[in-house]
């Protein structure tokens, strides 16, 4: 007995004792209709599959590809964020790094409705030898977002990510520790007894140490950021990366809370004034333009 749906039909195969979902797609090579049949153990599974196919065929992605490849869906979701101005250039570049990792997997070009929980688990487990917990988390998030979107749109009727466990990396997490008080004092004593000709980074280190600035915030400082009438330093920008993952000066701080005003310690003031004099002819009155240019060259030519 056959069950007809909007586009396709489900019927029982007596010889093989299973249920068949039959539907028609357009052959991309010939442009002609092509009938596809897929077998299932139960009628319900066949009906659900055919329903899923009909949902997919209303998607422009499916029409172009006779399916929805995982990587295309992930990229589409990223573009939606870009179009809605919901993602920064830095976040876009980092997400694209993650997407390039996913593209190396055979799952990337497989249609989402064909990907199983077992395949997903095997993929994530394979990352544990190579990638950190942070990288695994970013990969996991892209898959999770893609399958949740697909389920909400009706492109799939079950989410294989529900039973997928995010594994723990076998690589050790990097441990970052602050300087001990005596270590900071030794570093300070050293910096106060050298000049900028022998140690060009001296003033950078002093400002970071005693004003709590990030490296990127310090290298992005301009003369206009200092209010000496109020003895205040205004933090409003930092180094970041653009969509091409190239280092640049951002228009804002790393986080909303990062935009702040800081009192200038009295003993740091002479070194700030010295740096202002050193950098008075630099472009945009940047305090550490030479150091930024060196950092830019190193980052863009080597690290990225």
N, C-alpha and C positions, 0 to 999 in steps of 0.2 A: 504494500500500500504506500502510495507516494503522498507527501505533504508539500503543497505548493506555498512558496513565500513570494514576497514582492519581486525579487530577482533571483530565480533559481528554485531548486526543489530538493526535498529529502525523501529517499526511498530505501526500502529494505532489499538487500541482495541475498536471495535465498541460497545461492551456491556458496558464497563465502560467509554467510550468516553474520553480516554486519550491516551497518547503515551507511548510506552514501549521501554526501552533500554535493549537489551538482550546480554549477553556476557558470556564467559566461564573462570573459574579459576580452579586452582588445589586445591582439598581438602587436607588440611595439614594432616588430620587424616588418610584418605584412600589412598591418592596419586592419586586418580582418578579425571577426569574432572568433574566439577560441574557447571551447568548453573545457572546464576543469572539474575533475571529480576527486573527492577526498573521502576516505572511509573512516568510520568511527564505531566504537563498541556499542553505543546506545543512540537512540533517536534524539534524546535531549542534547547530547554533545554535538550531534550533526546540525540540529536546529540552531543551537547557540553559535556555532561556527558560521553558518550561513547568515545569521543576523549580524554578526561581526563584520563579515565581508561586505554586506550591504551598507553598513555605516562607513566603512573604509572607502567605498567607491564614491562617496559624496565628498571625499577629501581631495583637494588639488594635488597633494603629495602622492596619494594613491593612484590617481588618474595618470600622473606622469610616470609612475614607477611600477604599476600593478602591485602595490603594496606600500607599506610605510617603513622604510629602512630606519633602524634605530638612530643612526648618526644624523640623518636628515631631520628627524624629529627634534633631536637635541639642539641642532643648529638653529632650527626654526624657533624654538623656545628662547634661545639666547637673543635672536634678532628681535623678537617681540619685546624683550626688555630694553634693547637698544632703542627701538622705535618709540617706546613709552618713556624714554629718558629715566629708566629705573636702575641703570648700571653705570658706574664710572669707567673711564678708559682703563684704569689700572685693573679693575675687577674684570673687565672684558678681556684684557690680555691674559690674565691668570686663568680665566675660564677657558680660553682658547688653548692654553697649554694643556689643560686637563682633557679637552676634546681631542687634541692631537694624540694623547696617550690612548684614548678610547679607539681612535681610528686605526690603531695598530692591531686591534683585536678582530677576529673573524666575526664577532657579533655585530660589529659596526654596520655592516651592509646587509645584515639579516633583518627580515621584516619583524616588527615587534610582536606580531601575533604568533610567530613561530619560535620565539625564544622561551626556553623553559627555565624553571627555578634551578634545576640541576646545572644548566649551562651558566647561569648567572653566578651560582655559588662557585663553580669551578674557575670562572674568570676572576672573581674577587680573591679567591684563595691564591691564584697565581701571582697576584700583586704583592703578596706578603714578603717575598724574597727580595724584591727589588725596590719597593716604594715605602715611604714613611707612613705613619698613621694619618698624618695630615693629607698626604696625597691620596691615600685610600678613601678617606672621608670625602674628598672632593669628587672622586670618581663615583662613589656610592651615591652622592647627592644628585649628580647628573642623571644617573639611571633611575633613581627614585622619582625625580621630578618628571622625567619623560613618561614613565609607566603610569604615574598617577594622572597625568594629563590625558594619556591615551584611554585610560579607564573612564575618566569623566566625559570624554568625547564619544565614548562608545566604540572606539576602534578595537578594543579588546574587552572581553567579558570577565576575565580574571586577571588579577595583578600578580605576576610571578615574583615580584619583589617582596610580597608580604611574608613569605617563608624563607627569604634569603637573609643570611646572617652576615653582618659586616665583620670581617675577620680582623685580627690584630696583627700589625706588622711584626716581622721577625727582626727588623732592624731596630737598634737602640735609639730611643728618642734623644735628640740633642739636649744637653743640660746647660742652661745659661745661668750663671751665678754672678751676683753683684760683687764688687770689690769689698774686701773687709776694710774696716776703719783704718787699720795701720797701712794697708796696701794703698788706699786712696791718699793717705798722708804722704807716703813715700813718693807716689806719682806727682802729687801737688808740689812737694819740695823740689823735685827734679824740674818740673815745668817752670817754676818761679825763678830758677837759676840758669835758664837758657834763653836765648833770643830767637826771634822768628826766622833769622837767616839760617841758623843751624837746625831748628825744629820748626818748619813752616806750619805744622798743625798745632802748635802750642796753644794759641788762643781758641781754636776750635775745641780742644780738649777741656780747657778751663771753663768755657761757657757751658759745655755739656755737663761737666762734673757738678758745677755749683748752681746751675739754673734748671737742671732736669730736662734738657732738650734732647730730642731724638737727633740722630745724625742728619737725616733729611731736613729737619726743621732748621738746624744750625747752618747747613750749607745753602739754604734758601733765604737767609737773612739779608735784608737791605737796610740802608741807612735810615730810611723813613720808618722802620719798625721801632726805632728808639725815641722815647719821649723823655728827654732829660729834665724837663720842667717837673715832671711827676716821678722821675726816676723809675720808669716803667719800660719793659720790653713787650711789644705786642706780637704774638705768634699767630699768623694768619695763613701760612702756606707751608708746603714741604716738598721735597723731591718725590717724584712718583714716576710712573711709566705710562706711555700713551698706548693706543690700540695696537701698535706694532711692537710693544714691549721695549720701547726705547726710553731711556731715562730723560726726564724733563722736569721743569718746575711746575707744580700743580697750582690750581687756583684756590685751593683751600687746604686745611689740615687733614691728616689721615682719618680722624674721626671728628664728629661735631664737638665733642668735649675738648678736643685738642686746640680749638681756637680759644686763646686765653691771654691774659695780661699777667706779667710776672715782675715782681720788684727786683731791681738790680742790686746785688750785694756790693757794698762799698769797695771791697778789695778787688772786685772784678772790673770795676769801672775803668781804671787806667788801661787795662788790656783791651777793653772795648774801644776806648778812644784811640788807642794805638792802631787797632785794626781799621777803624774808620779812616784814619790818616793814610794807612797803607793802601786802602781800596778806594780812595776818593776819586780816582779817574777811571774806575772800572765801569763796565756797562751796567746800567740800571742801579748803580751804587751798591752792587752786591758786595758784601763783606768778604766772602771767600770764593770769589769767582774763579781764581786760578785753581783752587782745590776742587771746586765743582767741575771745572773743565777736565781736570785729570780723572776725577771719579767717573764723569760722563764717558770719557774715552775708554777707560778700563771696563766699565759696565757694558757699554754698547758693543765694543769690539771683541771682548773676551767672554764675559758671562752670558751675554744674550746672543 
